[in-house]
Structure formats: structure tokens, C-alpha cells
Amino acid sequence: MELEYKFILPDPEAGKEIVHDAALLSQLSSPSTTQMKSIYYDTPDQMLFQMRGGLRCRSENDVGVVCLKLTAFEKNGLFRREEYECPAHDILHGLSLLPDCGAPRELCNLLTAKGLSPISEIAFTRTAYAYKEDTLSFEICFDAGIFISKNKNKPFYELEMELLEGDPEKFTNIVSQLQKRYLLVPGLKSKLQRAQEFINETRGDSNG
């Protein structure tokens, strides 16, 4: 189960002071940078959208990863989701492998049978810091990128904090303190939801 907090940033430099916070600094790794490009898919009847799920094929520094997310809970920037992923450069090949990684086999088979089409595209650079203290481990990620449509692109900036290992309550307490200290604005929607809204806006502009 993925446990993740999202925050919306106004510009690419916003929030960077967090990684210099005295409460974190001694436990943080050096940053790593990954170039990411995601293409999201859904069935003709928007089955995944109705389930509040998402299926993507993402290139991470040219390494392909297919991921299925099924939202269990989301509130005030907190996202608790089932997440399954496997190495693959093709969405159908990846979908065939996901059941062996724990994904519901019946759902994967149904998605394949219904047929899948790309619905949105997102490209971004992720700068990540790993936090490790005793049994608690989490990741702090700054994402700077664009939502892509046929007509134009839209920039976005996000901060994500994801629990990797340890006590969820302790992790939540740390995130809450950082949110208050740095006046972070919760991200109430996933990247996919925001990308879809942008695409709908551009369609409205072209029809207008």
C-alpha cells in the first residue's frame, strides 16, 4: 500500500528549504535526479477513471516501468493507494506481467479485453532525497515538468513525500510539522487528474 503526501508548489525553487531543515538534514541523502515521461491509459468506457485508478507506462531515465494504481483513500493531500509495477516498455506487455507482482489478475485481464488507449502525457524531472532514521524511511521528491496536449503544454511543480518503510504515524507527524513550518499547500488531485483537467481545458479552448 502506497502512503504519499502531495503538495503544490508555485515555482521550481519553492519548498527547497525543506531539505535544509535541521530536523531532517543529518538523515537525508544526497539528491538524485531522474528524467521521467509518463503516458496514461484507459479503456473506451473510462473504467479506470470510474475506479479512481490509473495505469501508466513511464520512462525513468530511459528505463520502462508499467504501473497500476488503485486509490483506496485520499484527503487533504494524503493519498493511500494500492500500487503495482513491473519493468516493461509496452503497456500491454506490462499489464500481462502485473498479476505476478500482486495486481488483481481479473482486473488486468478485463482491461486488456476492453482495449486501452492513451489519455494523457506528462514529462518531468524528479529530484529525490532519501530520509533514513532507524526503522523509518521515506522519500522527499521535487517534481518539475509539463502536462502535454496537442495544442500546448502547461508547467507544474509538486512536492511529494512517500513512506518507504516504518511507522505511518511517525511519518505523518513529520510531514505535518513540515507542512505547518513551510506553509505547504496540499495537492488535492493526482498528476493524472490534473493532466486530464488541462486536456479538457485545451479542448474547450479549441472549440471556443
N, C-alpha and C positions, 0 to 999 in steps of 0.2 A: 504494500500500500504506500503510495507516494504521499508525503506530507510536505506542502510547499506554501510559502507566503510570497505574494507578488505585490510590488509597489510601482506606481507610475512616476517616472522622472521627467522633469521639464526639459532637460538638455543632457548631452553626453557626459558632462562633468559633474552633474548633480549627484549627491549621495556618496561621492568618493571618499569623503572624510570618515565614513564609517570604518573603513579598513585601517584607519589610524587611531581608532578608539582604544583607549587604554585598557578597556575590559577585554578586547579581542586581540590586540596587536601581537602579544607574545605567543599566541596559539595559531596564528594564521600562516599559511604557506605563502610562497612567492606566487604571483599571478600566472595563470596560463591563459593563452588566447586561442580560440577556435573559431574558424570561419564556418558558418552554418547556412544552409539553404534548405528550406522545408517546402514540400508540396503536399497539401492535404487532399484527401479523397472522401467521397461519399457516394451512396447509391442514388439512383434516379429518384427514389421516393424519400430521400434525405433521412434514411434510417438512423445514421449516427447522430445527426443533428437532433432528432427527436429524443434520442437517448442521452443527450448532452455528453456525447463521446467524441473522440477524434481519432483519425487514422492518418498517419503521415509517413512519407519516405523522406528522410533527412540525410543530406551530405554533411559530414563533420570532418573538415579538413580532407575532403575527397574520400572519406570512408562512409559507405552507405549503411544506414540504420532504419529499419521499419519499426514503428511504434504504434501501439493501440492503447488509448487512454479511455477509461470509463469513470465518469465523475460520480463519486459517492456523496460528496458534501462540498459546498463552497459558501463562504460567508466572510465579508469584510476583508477580502484579500487572502483568506486561507482556502487552499484547495487540497482536499483529501481525495485521492483517486487511485483506482487500480491502474497499474501501468505494466505493459508487457512489451519487450523489444527484442530484436534479433538483428544480426548483421545481414544486410541484403541491399542490393541496388535497385531492385524491381519490386513494386508494391505487391503484385500477386505472388511472387516467389516468397517474399517476406511473410505475407499473410498465411501461406501454407506452412511456414515454419513456426509461427507464433504459438499454436497449441502445445508444441513441445516445450515452450517457455512458460507455460501456465495459463495462456489465454483460453477463454471458453471455445472449445472446438466447434460447437454447434453455431455459435455466432460467426466465427471465421468462415465456416462453410457457407453460411447464409449470405454473408457479404460477397463472397466470391460468386455465388449463384446469381445474385441480383445484378452484379456488374458494378464497377467502380469508375468514377470519372474525377479528374482533378477539379477542385473547387476554389483553391486559393494558394498563393505562393508567398513565402516570406524569406527574406535574406537578412542575416545579421551577424555581427561579431560578438562573441561572448568572452568576457574577461572574468575568470573564475578564481576565487580564493578558497582554499580548504581550511576549515577550523577543526582542530582535534585537541580534545582535553579529556584524559582518562577514557571513559566509556562513551563520551558524547562526540559525535562527528557530524558536521553539516557543511554545506557549500554556500558561498555568497557569490552571486553571478550578476554582472552588469551586462545587459544586452542592448546594443545599439544597432538599429537596422531599418529596413523599409518593408512596408506592405506593398505588394506589387499587383497592379491591374493592367489591363490593356491600354488604358488611356494615360495613366500617371501613377506615380509612386507616392507613398506617404511615410515620413520618418517616424520612428518610435524609439523610446528609451525606457527600459524597465530594470528593476532590481528584483532578483529572486533569491530567496533563502530556502534551501531544501534540506530536510533532515536525512542524513545518510545512515546514522546508527545512534542508538541511545534513547534516553528518556524524552518522549514527546513534550511532557510538561516543562521540563527544564529548557528545552529548545524554544518552546513558545514564550517562556518568561524572558529569555534573552532577546528574542525578536520584538516582543512588546516594549522592552526597555529601549531598544534602538529606535523603534518607531516613534516613541514619545520624545526621545532626546533629539532626533533629527527631523521631526515633523514629517514623517514619511506618509505619503498618500496611498492608501490601499488600492490595488488593481482589482476591480470587481469582475473583470472579464479575462478570459484566456486570450492568448495571441490569435488563436483561430477565430474566436468570436469577434475580436476587434478587426481582423482582416476581412471577415465576411461583411461587417458593417461598412467598411471602407469600400469594398467592391459594390455593395448596394448603393452607396452614395455616388460612386462614379457612374453607375448605370443610370441613376436619376439625373445626373448632370448631362449625360449624353442624350437622354430622352427629352430633356427640358427645353 
